[in-house]
Amino acid sequence: MSHHSLKHRLLLSIALITCLTAVLFGFLSFLFAYHIEDSFFERLLEDEAKRINFGKDLSYHPGLPIFSLYQRQNQLPEELLQILKQEPQRREIGTSDGRHFHLKQLDEERMLVAEVSDYLVVRKIKLAMLEFLLIGLALVLLLSLWVTLGTANRMLRPLSKLTNMLETLSQHPPEPGFSKGYPDNEIGMLARTLDQQLQRIQAFIQREQQFTRDISHELRTPVAVFQGALTLLKQTTSEPRQLELIERLDTNQQRMQQCLNTLLALAREENLQPQPLQLRAFGEQALLPHLLTLERHNREVQLDVPGETRLCLPTSVLSIILDNLITNAVAHGQGKLIVRYEDTQLTIANQGPGIIPELQSSLFEPGSKGAHSQGLGMGLSIVNRLCQTYHIALDCQSNDNGTCMTLDLTRVLMKHAAVAQG
């Protein structure tokens, strides 16, 4: 399991919380122990001060050997005097030689001092306390991690099962109703929601497949009839002009058949067989039906594609892409039409008013078209889908001077090179 998994994050969080709690508890334990010890010595000083005769009798007999009474402050040991000169209000002093004193001011002159060095407990056992706290921390940490791990395994096991199912969804689709085995909590709600959505998607796919089969039959039949009629028409005696028209019909019928096969293969997610294709020949083939229109409007055509440029693509895919892009450039452009290949980039550019800004963001979506377009707005959507399927980067740049469609053929050329070497 990944180190970014929820289980590891949960264990790390519990470990951090346990350590922080133990550190805080240890700090408070030391603070409490020191406070109790200091309070004990302060109480002893209070009791001893009550025993002292504050009157004329200057004789003093300490109740405990730790007490000493100094009639004047300057009689204190030199080290205590030096510290009190710097901190007059200090009442607990530790000296450099390891001795420890508690002080109580009785009046303006007299000072009661208790040397408690031999009676200190906390300072002597602080290392043992620290060791005890560390051992306790380790035991509590192990116990908390063990409990957390067991809880996490029980809680996250259904989530892990659901994640594994989603990872293999494309290879092993789950059976409808798989969510019944999940607990009645947030994970179960997620599983039930996924179950419902997957059933809806599966039903939609089945309807689409059925539609594809139906439309395939309905479209193939008239195309086949059309082909048969053309075959009979070719066998009849015709004038040269009629033969030219028949040849054009036959060419477009073949392209229609290729387009139909390609679109049906995409709908069924079938793989079309790629083969090495000469890019310039397909560019010429896509331009040919528009030459009369371009000539009628006095539009210049520039085809700048080297003859040796070859791509590894299905024939119908390259035809559909170039046909749609060049048809759009002819229908919506003005002035010079340029088809140029350079540095793995194929550009189809035309002059004209360009695409309105409101349409550019949704240009490749189905049904997207301008107000004066006579088409269905599906051409660029089909082109974009084909480009995504066959790893061609499609880009559109349009402004008031014209529109330029760019096809990045880098990955297609790499595939062609690999096929050629193989």
C-alpha positions in Angstrom: 0.0 0.0 0.0 1.2 3.5 -0.8 2.9 5.5 2.0 0.3 8.2 1.2 -2.6 5.9 2.2 -5.2 6.9 4.7 -4.0 4.1 7.1 -0.5 5.5 7.2 -1.7 9.0 7.6 -4.0 7.9 10.5 -1.2 6.0 12.2 1.2 9.0 11.8 -1.5 11.4 13.2 -2.1 9.1 16.3 1.7 8.8 16.8 2.1 12.5 16.7 -0.8 13.2 19.1 0.5 10.5 21.5 4.0 12.0 21.5 2.7 15.5 22.0 0.4 14.4 24.8 3.3 12.5 26.5 5.6 15.4 26.2 3.0 17.7 27.7 2.3 15.2 30.5 6.0 14.8 31.3 6.5 18.6 31.4 3.5 19.0 33.7 4.7 16.1 35.9 8.2 17.8 36.3 6.5 21.1 37.0 4.2 19.7 39.5 6.9 17.7 41.3 9.2 20.8 41.5 6.2 22.9 42.8 5.3 20.4 45.5 9.0 20.2 46.7 9.4 24.0 46.8 6.1 24.4 48.5 7.2 21.9 51.2 10.4 23.9 51.9 8.4 27.2 51.9 6.0 25.7 54.5 8.9 24.6 56.7 10.3 28.2 56.5 6.9 29.5 57.5 6.7 27.2 60.5 10.2 28.0 61.6 9.6 31.7 61.3 6.7 31.4 63.8 9.1 29.8 66.3 11.5 32.7 66.2 11.2 35.3 68.9 10.8 38.5 67.0 11.2 40.6 70.2 14.3 41.4 72.3 15.5 37.8 72.8 18.1 37.4 70.1 18.9 33.7 71.0 17.9 31.2 68.4 17.8 27.4 68.4 16.8 26.0 65.0 14.1 23.4 65.0 15.9 21.6 62.2 19.6 21.6 61.3 18.9 23.0 57.9 17.9 26.5 59.3 20.2 29.4 59.9 19.2 32.8 61.2 21.2 35.9 60.1 20.6 39.0 62.1 21.9 41.2 59.3 21.9 40.6 55.6 25.6 41.3 55.2 26.3 38.3 57.4 25.0 36.0 54.6 27.6 33.8 52.7 29.3 35.8 50.1 27.9 33.9 47.1 24.3 34.5 48.4 25.1 38.2 48.9 26.3 38.6 45.3 23.2 37.0 43.9 20.8 39.0 46.2 22.5 42.3 45.1 21.5 41.5 41.6 18.1 40.0 42.4 16.9 41.3 45.8 13.6 39.6 45.6 15.0 36.2 44.9 14.1 33.5 47.5 15.5 30.4 46.0 19.2 30.1 45.1 21.5 27.4 43.8 25.2 28.0 44.2 28.0 26.9 41.9 29.2 24.2 44.4 25.9 22.4 44.2 24.3 23.7 47.3 20.6 24.8 47.3 19.0 27.5 49.6 15.6 28.8 50.4 15.4 32.2 52.0 12.7 34.1 54.0 13.0 37.8 55.0 11.8 38.2 58.6 12.2 41.9 58.8 14.4 44.7 57.4 17.5 43.1 58.7 17.0 39.4 59.7 17.0 36.6 57.1 16.0 33.0 57.7 17.9 30.6 55.4 17.3 26.9 54.9 20.0 24.8 53.2 18.0 22.0 51.6 20.8 20.4 49.5 20.6 17.1 51.3 16.8 17.0 51.2 16.2 17.6 47.5 14.3 14.7 46.0 13.1 15.7 42.5 16.4 17.0 41.3 18.1 13.8 42.3 15.6 11.5 40.6 14.8 13.7 37.5 16.9 11.4 35.2 15.0 8.4 36.6 11.7 10.2 36.1 12.7 11.1 32.5 13.7 7.5 31.8 10.4 6.3 33.3 8.4 8.8 31.2 10.2 7.7 28.0 9.5 4.1 28.7 5.9 5.0 29.4 5.8 6.9 26.2 7.1 4.0 24.2 4.6 1.6 25.7 1.6 4.0 25.3 2.8 4.7 21.7 3.0 1.0 20.8 -0.4 0.3 22.4 -2.1 3.3 20.6 -0.6 2.3 17.3 -1.7 -1.3 17.8 -5.2 -0.3 18.6 -5.3 2.3 15.8 -3.9 -0.2 13.3 -6.6 -2.7 14.2 -9.3 0.0 14.0 -8.0 1.4 10.7 -7.9 -2.1 9.2 -11.5 -2.7 10.1 -12.7 0.7 9.0 -10.7 1.0 5.8 -10.9 -2.6 4.6 -14.2 -1.8 2.7 -12.6 1.4 1.3 -9.6 -0.6 0.1 -11.9 -3.2 -1.5 -13.8 -0.4 -3.3 -10.6 1.2 -4.4 -9.2 -2.0 -5.8 -12.5 -2.6 -7.6 -12.3 0.8 -9.3 -8.7 0.3 -10.3 -9.7 -2.8 -12.2 -13.0 -1.4 -13.4 -12.1 -1.5 -17.1 -10.8 -5.1 -17.0 -13.4 -6.6 -14.6 -16.6 -4.6 -14.4 -18.5 -5.2 -11.1 -21.8 -7.0 -11.0 -24.9 -4.9 -10.4 -25.7 -4.8 -6.7 -22.1 -5.1 -5.5 -22.7 -2.4 -2.9 -24.8 -4.7 -0.8 -21.7 -6.2 0.9 -20.6 -2.8 2.2 -21.3 -1.4 5.7 -24.0 1.1 6.5 -21.7 4.1 6.8 -20.1 6.8 4.6 -18.2 4.1 2.6 -21.4 2.1 2.1 -23.1 5.3 0.8 -20.3 5.9 -1.6 -20.4 2.3 -2.8 -24.2 2.4 -3.3 -23.9 5.7 -5.2 -21.2 4.2 -7.5 -23.3 1.1 -8.0 -26.2 3.2 -9.2 -24.1 5.4 -11.4 -22.3 2.4 -12.9 -25.6 0.7 -13.7 -26.8 3.9 -15.4 -23.6 4.1 -17.4 -23.9 0.4 -18.4 -27.5 0.9 -19.5 -26.4 4.0 -21.6 -23.5 2.0 -23.2 -25.9 -0.8 -24.1 -28.3 1.7 -25.7 -25.5 3.3 -27.6 -24.2 0.0 -28.8 -27.7 -1.0 -29.9 -28.0 2.4 -31.7 -24.7 1.9 -33.4 -25.7 -1.5 -34.7 -29.0 -0.1 -35.9 -27.5 2.9 -37.6 -24.8 0.7 -39.1 -27.4 -1.4 -40.8 -29.5 1.6 -41.9 -26.5 3.4 -43.4 -24.6 0.6 -45.0 -27.7 -0.6 -47.0 -28.2 2.7 -49.0 -24.4 3.1 -49.4 -24.2 -0.5 -50.8 -27.2 0.3 -53.2 -25.4 3.5 -54.2 -22.3 1.5 -55.0 -24.2 -1.1 -57.0 -25.9 1.6 -59.0 -22.5 3.3 -59.8 -21.1 -0.1 -60.9 -24.0 -0.5 -63.4 -23.7 3.1 -64.5 -20.0 2.6 -65.3 -20.9 -0.2 -67.6 -23.2 1.9 -69.7 -22.0 4.0 -72.7 -21.6 7.6 -71.5 -20.2 10.8 -72.8 -16.8 12.1 -71.4 -18.6 14.7 -69.2 -20.8 12.0 -67.8 -17.9 9.7 -67.1 -16.2 12.5 -65.2 -19.2 13.0 -63.1 -19.5 9.3 -62.5 -15.9 9.1 -61.4 -16.4 12.0 -59.0 -19.5 10.2 -57.6 -17.5 7.0 -57.2 -14.7 8.8 -55.4 -17.0 10.5 -53.0 -18.9 7.2 -52.4 -15.7 5.6 -51.4 -14.9 8.4 -49.1 -18.4 8.2 -47.6 -17.8 4.5 -47.0 -14.5 5.2 -45.3 -16.0 7.9 -43.1 -18.9 5.6 -42.1 -16.5 2.9 -41.2 -14.3 5.3 -39.2 -17.2 6.8 -37.2 -18.7 3.4 -36.5 -15.3 2.1 -35.3 -15.0 5.1 -33.0 -18.4 4.5 -31.6 -17.6 0.9 -30.9 -14.1 1.7 -29.6 -12.6 -0.5 -32.3 -9.0 -0.1 -33.5 -8.5 0.8 -37.1 -5.4 -0.5 -38.8 -2.8 2.3 -39.4 -0.5 2.3 -42.4 2.2 4.6 -43.8 0.5 7.5 -45.7 1.9 10.2 -47.9 0.7 13.5 -46.3 0.9 15.6 -49.5 -1.3 13.2 -51.5 -4.0 13.4 -48.9 -3.7 17.2 -48.8 -4.2 17.3 -52.6 -7.1 14.9 -52.3 -8.8 17.1 -49.7 -8.3 20.3 -51.8 -9.5 18.8 -55.1 -13.3 19.1 -54.5 -12.9 22.8 -53.6 -10.7 23.9 -56.5 -13.6 25.2 -58.6 -15.0 27.1 -55.7 -11.6 28.6 -54.9 -11.1 29.6 -58.5 -14.5 31.1 -58.8 -13.7 33.4 -55.8 -10.2 34.2 -57.1 -8.7 32.6 -54.0 -5.1 31.5 -54.1 -4.1 28.1 -52.8 -0.6 27.2 -51.4 0.2 23.6 -50.7 3.6 23.5 -49.0 3.9 19.9 -47.9 7.1 17.9 -48.8 6.3 14.8 -50.9 8.4 12.5 -48.7 6.5 13.3 -45.5 4.7 10.1 -44.3 2.4 9.4 -41.4 1.3 6.2 -39.7 -2.5 6.5 -39.5 -5.6 4.8 -40.8 -6.5 6.1 -44.2 -10.0 7.2 -43.3 -8.8 9.0 -40.2 -6.4 11.2 -42.1 -9.0 11.8 -44.8 -11.7 12.9 -42.3 -9.3 15.2 -40.5 -8.0 17.0 -43.6 -11.4 17.1 -45.3 -13.1 18.8 -42.4 -10.4 21.3 -41.7 -9.9 22.3 -45.4 -13.7 22.4 -46.0 -14.1 24.8 -43.0 -11.2 26.9 -44.3 -12.8 27.1 -47.7 -16.3 27.8 -46.4 -15.5 30.4 -43.7 -12.3 32.0 -45.1 -11.4 34.6 -47.6 -8.2 35.3 -49.5 -5.3 33.0 -49.6 -5.6 29.4 -48.3 -2.3 27.9 -47.0 -1.6 24.2 -46.2 1.9 24.0 -44.8 4.0 21.3 -43.1 7.0 22.4 -41.1 8.8 20.9 -38.0 6.2 18.2 -37.4 3.5 20.9 -37.5 0.7 20.8 -40.2 -1.1 24.2 -40.4 -4.2 25.0 -42.4 -4.6 28.8 -42.5 -7.0 31.2 -44.2 -7.6 34.9 -44.3 -10.9 36.3 -43.2 -12.8 37.7 -40.2 -11.9 34.8 -37.9 -13.9 33.0 -35.3 -15.9 35.1 -32.9 -14.4 35.1 -29.4 -17.7 33.7 -27.8 -17.4 30.6 -30.0 -13.6 29.9 -29.6 -13.9 28.3 -26.1 -16.5 25.7 -27.3 -15.2 25.3 -30.8 -14.6 21.6 -30.6 -17.8 20.7 -28.7 -20.6 18.9 -30.6 -23.1 21.2 -32.1 -20.9 24.3 -31.8 -21.3 26.6 -34.8 -21.6 30.2 -35.9 -24.9 32.0 -36.5 -24.5 31.8 -40.3 -23.2 28.3 -40.5 -25.3 25.9 -42.6 -23.7 22.7 -41.1 -24.6 20.8 -37.9 -21.5 21.8 -36.0 -20.2 18.3 -35.7 -17.2 18.4 -38.1 -14.6 19.9 -35.7 -16.0 17.8 -32.8 -15.3 14.6 -34.9 -11.8 16.0 -35.8 -11.0 16.7 -32.2 -12.1 13.2 -31.2 -10.0 11.6 -33.9 -7.0 13.7 -32.9 -7.3 12.7 -29.2 -7.7 9.0 -30.2 -4.6 9.0 -32.4 -2.4 11.3 -30.2 -2.5 14.4 -32.5 -2.4 17.8 -30.7 -5.0 20.1 -32.3 -4.9 23.9 -31.7 -6.8 26.8 -33.1 -5.6 30.4 -33.3 -8.1 32.9 -34.7 -8.2 36.7 -34.9 -9.5 39.5 -37.1 -6.9 38.6 -39.8 -7.9 34.9 -40.1 -7.8 31.5 -38.6 -5.0 28.9 -38.3 -5.6 25.3 -37.4 -2.4 23.5 -36.3 -1.9 19.7 -36.0 1.1 18.6 -34.0 2.1 15.3 -35.6 5.2 14.6 -33.5 3.9 11.4 -31.9 2.4 10.1 -35.2 5.8 10.6 -36.9 7.6 8.8 -34.0 5.2 5.9 -34.5 5.8 5.9 -38.2 9.6 5.8 -37.6 9.2 2.9 -35.2 7.1 1.0 -37.7 9.7 1.7 -40.5 12.6 0.5 -38.3 10.6 -2.6 -37.3 
